[in-house]
């Protein structure tokens, strides 16, 4: 899977791919494992081979979901990883996961060893930027119902994989509001 992901973005040679894989680690991680917590520096990014990772914040004792990373996506608190400053994020597996892990230090070595590594990371960050810009715009322009419809349309896999209270915080609404939206949708389908 990682090979297809990389080749979809840049044309690594077989030798470059071997170097990349030699500087990464594949690991099985259990559900509900905290990979990063607020106050730490993100020193690893995770390519999700199998499973789901949730990026979230904790405010006033409540957690607020920002993003769900599933198969074929590079997960992490990217701002902290790039800047090597402490994060306000938490990263937690929501399912048992198989992850390809790349440390910050190994990424720095890969930049030197593989010229196309810079292009690969730039393209990944461009995709992340576009996603976050669209998400930000949606919070400004779309109603909660429109955000839910967009989630169902664009990420239907999340609807049954993620607990409803986490989906609600991702949409910026309460569990009660999400329940009402779902009930209205069910009535409209009948």
Secondary structure, 3 states (H helix, E strand, C coil): CHHHHHHHHCCCCHHHHHHHHHCCEEEEECCCCEEECCCCECCEEEEEEECCEEEEEEECCEEEEEEEECCCCEECCHHHHHHCCECCCEEEECCCEEEEEEEHHHHHHHHHHCCCHHHHHHHHHHHHHHHHHHHHHHHHHCCHHHHHHHHHHHCHHHHHHCCHHHHHHHHCCCHHHHHHHHHHHHHHHC
